[in-house]
Amino acid sequence: MEKFPTEEKKCFEDFTEGFNRGYEIPGLSTTEIIEFATLYDPQRFHLDAQEAAGTHFGSLVASGFQTQLLCFKPFCLDVLNRSWAIGAPGIDSIKWLRPWYPGEALSIKVTLIDRRPSAKRHDRGYLRFKLGAAVDSLPTFSMEWVVIILTREGIKPPASQL
Amino acid sequence: MEKFPTEEKKCFEDFTEGFNRGYEIPGLSTTEIIEFATLYDPQRFHLDAQEAAGTHFGSLVASGFQTQLLCFKPFCLDVLNRSWAIGAPGIDSIKWLRPWYPGEALSIKVTLIDRRPSAKRHDRGYLRFKLGAAVDSLPTFSMEWVVIILTREGIKPPASQL
């Protein structure tokens, strides 16, 4: 995949009701879980199989932050990087619905749940996405957030350049 | 710092109203920003100084996920790893209030904003924390979430082991 796709990029108006995408990501190894947790979330149940066995998780589990990042990445490459997305004001909801154990593949579905133009600025709009991830049919993770994206008017070159 | 502190760990009852902590973290280099974004959030304004200069950010900025993780880590080491925290059901709010530019140190404040015992289980309670991070006095990031933590009753050995 190119670093930055050169095909025509989607703007606000190109995202219409019903837009959705699906991805599959492979299970993590215990080494991948431990390496991530060491850097970013060094709690015992993410770091050490023996310590984790003594907790209610029963064995090593991925950091919820690792789940969040790995579920986001395919959508970023597939959709955001092929659009005029210019950032996000935040995340409205993250839910860790069950632990993500080593070796479990995740099925991810991302759905556009709301779209609205900015009330103040004609150059941008807001797309609200919900991402859900499941192991087999067991809901494991969800995230809901808003992406800021340029409208057709927002991607026009300024008059001085015409 | 030890991997898992062996001092007596705090349980639910040890967290009382007014509990708070403060941390300082150093600014990121452009290399640290690009390395993280390549792995987890490969958008142009996190990956490439020249591409970023053409966006509304004006220059390279850290991924909001990198901000989230780096703000969380000192609290994890200082507080969660010295407690009977057993996980979190999710995150209720993440706000990226301004971009985090390379070289900007962050001041972090974490405050306990609510505490309640589980209505159903005597072995656990819920602590709601708000984390705020600022560059000088400019609010840059905030996060609000709930930590599940064992009560004194929850850390008692089962009667069969007495």
Chai-1 contact restraints between the chains, C-beta under 6 A:
chainA,res_idxA,chainB,res_idxB,connection_type,confidence,min_distance_angstrom,max_distance_angstrom,comment,restraint_id
A,F4,B,R44,contact,1.0,0.0,6.0,A-B,restraint_1
A,Y40,B,L69,contact,1.0,0.0,6.0,A-B,restraint_2
A,R44,B,F4,contact,1.0,0.0,6.0,A-B,restraint_3
A,H56,B,I86,contact,1.0,0.0,6.0,A-B,restraint_4
A,F65,B,L69,contact,1.0,0.0,6.0,A-B,restraint_5
A,L69,B,Y40,contact,1.0,0.0,6.0,A-B,restraint_6
A,L69,B,F65,contact,1.0,0.0,6.0,A-B,restraint_7
A,I86,B,H56,contact,1.0,0.0,6.0,A-B,restraint_8
A,G90,B,I94,contact,1.0,0.0,6.0,A-B,restraint_9
A,G90,B,K95,contact,1.0,0.0,6.0,A-B,restraint_10
A,G90,B,W96,contact,1.0,0.0,6.0,A-B,restraint_11
A,I91,B,I94,contact,1.0,0.0,6.0,A-B,restraint_12
A,I94,B,G90,contact,1.0,0.0,6.0,A-B,restraint_13
A,I94,B,I91,contact,1.0,0.0,6.0,A-B,restraint_14
A,K95,B,G90,contact,1.0,0.0,6.0,A-B,restraint_15
A,W96,B,G90,contact,1.0,0.0,6.0,A-B,restraint_16
